[in-house]
Amino acid sequence: MKKIWFIGLFLLLLSPFAWSQKAGNNGFSPVFNLEQKSLLPDEVKETSGLFMHNGRLWTHNDSGGKPILYGLDTTNFGVVQKLTLAYVKNKDWEDVCTDGVNVYVGDFGNNKGRRKDLGIYVFPLSAIPDEGDATIEVDSITFRFADQTDFSKRKVHDFDCEALFATDDYLYLLSKGWESGTTRLYRLPKTPGKQVAEVVNGFDSQGQISGADYDREHKILVIVGYVKSIWKPFLYIIFDFDEAGVKLSNRRFEMPQWSGCQMEGICFFDDGRCFVSAETSKAFSARVFVADFRNWIEKNRKKSRK
């Protein structure tokens, strides 16, 4: 019996290698090794989104948490600063991002598919004090998905979203795709008020996307997600991001060694390196990792010169 169990485990771990021999033939390794940096404090045990500012890693909890952004020290990852968003609730905060001018907090988790109050809270980066806690007033973008017509309560649908990123001109959302297993890319104006999220692209994500970040200077998009049921995390790196041509072949990385770890947030903290956070799950406590993409970025640059 032990022998059969061992063979089954071996085949499970081997599967991403076999898959990526076909998909990783342009210099991309099939399995990605994350560096675990630290466990996270209980205050942010449901960490769901990340961004960097003023040398601190900022995060928030998801549904039902307080309307607070927590600033973490990047040495010991303790909470050193708190920003309370005034007069709002955390109905289901799923991601946060910045475009270098403003911060955008996505309250658009939609597990049951019936929300008509999807929103994004907006405030200037300059409102964040260098030290100390603060309460910040925000503007709001309220929106609907252009292609959603059914708002009945259901467990499986394609109108849940957990990933938000910003370019210089637009906000973008990546759907979670519980029903289809694929992801739609939505574009949204940055202007506060009522807006419509328009579908501009999509791809077969082979799993549920839970977070994203965009390096505007180098036009690099990174995505984190997991395969449902087995909770096997994955990463995507997309060079030369263009909403009209999202090409993801040869850019997916598997992390079978962290199966059961629910990775939710990702953000760049310098050229080619990202923090990745995981919330508390049945198998793991909340923690933060570093993903180092520098080797793959350099490989892509060399190929681009040829």
Secondary structure, 3 states (H helix, E strand, C coil): CHHHHHHHHHHHHHHHHHHHHHHCCCCCCCECCCEEEEECCHHHCCEEEEEEECCEEEEEECCCCCCEEEEECCCCCCEEEEEEECCCCCCCEEEEEECCCEEEEEECCCCCCCCCCEEEEEEEHHHCCCCCCEEECCEEEEEEECCCCCCCCCCCCCCCEEEEEECCCCEEEEECCCCCCCEEEEEECCCCEEEEEEEEEEECCCCEEEEEEEECCCCEEEEEEEECCCCEEEEEEECCCCCCCCCCCCCEEECHHHCCCEEEEEEEEECCEEEEEEECCCCCCCEEEEEECHHHHHHHHHHHHC
